[in-house]
Amino acid sequence: MLDALASIRTEGLAQLASVSDADSLERWRVAFLGTKGRLKAAMGGMKDVAPADKPKVGALANAVKSELEQAFEARKAAIAAGGGGLAGGGGEPKVDMTEPGMIATQALGRRHIISRVRDELVDVFGRMGFDVATGPELEDDEHNFVKLNIPEGHPAREPIDNFYVDDPLTTPRPRMLRSQTSTVQIRTMEDAVARGWGPPIKVVSPGRVYRPDTVDATHSFMFHQIEGLYIDRGVSMVDLKSTLMHFARAYFAEDAQVRLRPSFFPFTEPSAEFDMMIALKPGEVARWIELGGCGMVDPNVLEACGIDPEIWTGFAFGFGIERIAMGKYGIPDIRMLFENDLRFLEQV
């Protein structure tokens, strides 16, 4: 070990003496002082040194390191002063890559507003005990419709309202881009039954969904949803309403005004729309804005996934993440979220 350290000092100083430019100097630094350099590699042998010899070897290692570092700094200063590498032909200055960088602009990057809102929502529901579940965006008819209690001939299954990959008129179970993240709920319930880890089940599933909507201020052909599912013994609408109230007041404000309106969805019964009083523009009078749908999971959905509705009950809800982002940050047009206009992105 002592011989190895002495050799590193001798060879290092000898090679450093012949360095004449910044590029060679950096290569020398990496070879001898870098994290994968010779000195660092030699220090890895300390574990094999006898305990009685470790103080002596350690002292020599520190001395060699200090000597090489001082020689490196001295050589760097000499090259800079003499122009041997940090100056090109005719004394033209070059950039010293070993010096701290200069800030060329004050503009700093950050995560997109959709990604930030998604993580904020996951955090809020995470504090209420919800885990995160994910699923494929390329789905099949069975998970997107059949097991969600949406029957053959239902208007929601029309080709004009979905992005089918296979022809639904000739393929028994056509593939499609999922039109709702409820498909993740189905897959989560199936997996819970197959693997024997649930119910109870308590998850949220954020992700992209696709519908061939005409793009306007409130619609897009691709957008984001976050859906929640809670299944346990004795779950009721009271639990659903309490969860949504806690969410609204934790994410928006303590005085958030929310309401549930009776509605209908094939996969929940009873069903409701979840509205919130929101002003989308500064100075605009607040009005009721629909954030999403919710309700108690239909017994047919539970049975389709192998869960006994006589034992287990549950609720589900789904929100548009863009709609929530628009409400929280006062964004009047959904298209602003996808246009990548820096003037907008720097404000939110």
N, C-alpha and C positions, 0 to 999 in steps of 0.2 A: 504494500500500500504506500509506504514511504517512497519507494523507488518510482512508483507510478505518478505520484504527485510531483516529485522532483522532475520527472521527464516532461510532464505537462507544463511546468513553469519554464523549463529550458526551451522546449520547442515553441511554446507560445510566444515568448519574448523574441526568439529568433525570427519567427514568421512575421511578427508585428513590425519588426524593424524594416522589413522589405515592403510593407504596405504603403502605397503612394496615392491612392484615391479612395473616395467615399464608398464605392461599391465593394472594393476589396476589404475595406475596414469593416463593413457590415458582415461580410462573409466570415471574416476572422472572429468577430464577436459571436456569431451564431455557432461557429465550430468549437470555440473554447468556453464561452460564458453563457451560451443559450440554454434553454430548458432541456434540450436534448444534446448539449455539448459535452466535450470530454470531461470537464471538471465535474459537471453534474453526474455523469455516468460513473466517474471514479468514486464520488461520494456514496453511491449506492453500495459500494463494497464495505462500508463501515460496519455493516451487520456481521461481517465475517472476522472483524478484528478482535483480538483477545481483549477482554475487559481491562486488563492492566495496561494495554498499549493505546487504548482509545483516546486518553487525554493528549498524548504526544501526537497521534495521527490527526486528531481534530485541530490542534493548534497549527500544524503544518498546513492543513487544508484551508483554514481561514487565512493564513499568511499568503498562500499562493493565490487565493481568490482576490485578496486585497491588492496584491502586487500586480496581478493581471489587469484588474479594473483600473488602477491608477495609471498603468502604462497605456491602456486603451484610451482613457480620457486625455492623456498628454498627447498621444498620437493624433487623436481627433482634432485637438486644438492646433497642433502643428500643421496638419493638412489644411484646415480652414484658413489659417494665417498665411500659408504659403501658396494657396490656390491650387494645390495638387489634387484635384478631384472634385472639390466643391466649387471650383471655377473651371470653366472650359477654356478652349483656345481663345487667346486675347483677353483673358480675365473675365469672361462673361459669367455672371453668377448662376448657380444652379440651386435647386431646392434641397435643403438639408433634411433628409427624411427622419433624422434622429431628433429634430427639434419639435416642440409642440405645434400642432396645427393651428392655422388661422381660421377664424369663423368667416366664411364667405357670405353667409346670409343668416338672418335671424329666423327664417322660416323653419319650423320643426315639424317633423312628421308625427302623426298619431293615428290611432285606429279609427276606422270608419264608424260613423254614427250608428249604423245598423249592428255592427259587431259589438260596440259598447253597450247599446241598449239590450242586446241579447244576453250579454254577460251580467248586466245589472238585474235583469229579470230572473235569470238562473240563481243569482245570489239571494234575491228576495225569497224565492220559493225554497231555496236550499235551507234558509233559516227556519222555514216552516216544516222541514223534514222531508222535502221532495228530492229524490235522486234524479239524475239525468239519464234519459234513454235515447238512443238514436236508432235509425233504420235506413234502408236504401231509398234513394230518390226514384230509381227505376222499380216500379212496383207491378203487381199483377191485379187483375180484376177481383180476385177473391179477397185480398186484403184491403183493397181500396173501396170495394162496394159490398160484396156478398156478406162478409162477416161483420160488416157495419150495418146490417139490416136494411140495405138499400136494394130493393128487389129488381128483377128483370123488368125492363120497360120504364123504369123511373127516369124522369127528365134529367136528373143529375148525371146519368150514364150516357147521354147523347154524345156522339163524336164531336159535335160542334162545341161542346163544353169541356172537352178533355183533349190532352195530347196523347193519343194512342200510338204505340210503336207497332203493334200488330192490328190487323183489321178485326174490329170487334164483331163484324158480321160473319166472318168465316173461321175465327179462332175461338175455341171454347173458353179459354181463360186468357184473354189478350193482355199483353204487357202495356204499361203506360207510365208516363211521368206522374208521380203521385199528385193528387189534387188537394190533399189535406194531410196533416201530420197525424191524423187519427190512425193511420196505418201502423204507426209505431206503437200505439196503444194495443192494437190487436196482436202484433208480434211480441210485445212484452208479456201480455197475458198468456199467449201460447207457450212462450219460453218458461214462464213461471210454473205452468202446469207440467210441462214436459220434464223440467229439471227438478221439480218438487220444492222450489224455494218460496213459493207464494201461492195464493194470497196469504197475508196482506200485501198490497202493492201500492206504492206511492211514488209516482214519477212525473216529471215534466219532459217534454220532447220538443226542443226547438229545431227548426230546419226550414229549408226552402221547399216551396210548393209551386205548382204550375197550373195555370188555367188560361185558355185563350181569350182573355178579356181584352176589350179595347182600352188602350192606354189613355188615361185622362188624369185629372188632378187627384183622384182617389183610387184608381185601379191600375194594375200592371199585370202582364202575362206571367211574371215571376215575382214572387214576394215571399215573405218569411212569416211563419207562424210559431207560436209556442202553445202546446197543449198540455193539459194536466190530467192525471188519472189517479183516483184514490179508491181502492177497494178494500173493504174490511167488514167485520160484523157490525151491523147497526148503523152504517153510514146513512145520513139523511140530507134533505135539502138544507137543514139548519147548518150542517157542516160545510156545505157548498157555499152558502151565503156568507158564513163567517170567514171562510178562506178568502173569498173575493174581496170582502170588506177590508180584511187585514192587508191584502195585497195592495189595494188602491191607496190606503192611508200610509203604508210603508213606502210605496214607490212614488206617489204623487205628493200628497200632503195630508196632514192630520184632519183637515176639514174637507177632504175630497167628497164630492156629492156623487153617489152612485145609485143605480136602481136596477132591478130585474123586471123584465117584461115577459109575460107568457109568450111562448113561441112553439115551433115544432121542428124537430130533427128526427130522422129515422132511427138514429142510434142512441137517443136519450128520451126518457119519458118519466116524469114531466120534463119539459124543456123551457129555456128562457134565454132572452137576449140580455147581455150585460152592457149597460150604458153608463156614461160618465159625463158630467157637466164640464165642458172644455171650451176654451177660447183658442182657436187655431191661429189667430193673428193678434199681434199687440194692439190693444185698444178695442178689439172686437168683443161684443157681448157674448158671454159664454152660452153654449147651447148643448143639448144632449147629443152625444156622439156615441155610436155603437162601437164597442171595443171587440166584441166577440159573442159566441154562443156558449151555453152551458146546460147542464141538466143531470139527472140521474141516469146512469148507464142502463139501457134497455135490457131486460132479462134475456131477450133473444141474442144479444151481443155476448153476454156472459156465457150462455149455453154454447154458442158457436166456438168459443175459445176453451170449452171444457170446464167452466166454472159453474158450480151449482148456485142459481139465483135464490134458492130457498135458504141458503146459508150465508151467502155473501151479497152485499149491496155496495154500490159505489157511485161516485160522481165523476164527471168529466167536464172540462172547459177548454176553450180554444180562443186565442187572441191573435190578431195580426200585429206583428212586431212593428211594421211601418206605421200602422195606425197609432200605436202607443208612442212611438218616437215623435210622430207629428204632434200628438197631444201634449207630451211633456215639454218639447222644445219649441213649440209654436211654429211648426213647419207647415205652410199652407198647401203645398203641392208635392205629391209622392214622387214626381219625376225629378225633383231636386235631389233626391237621395241616390239617383243613378246616373246623373249627368256628369259627375266628376268635375264640376265647376269649382276651382280653387277658392273663388271668392265666397262661395257658400260653405265649403268644407272647412275653411279657416274660422268660421263663425260658430260652428256647433261642436 
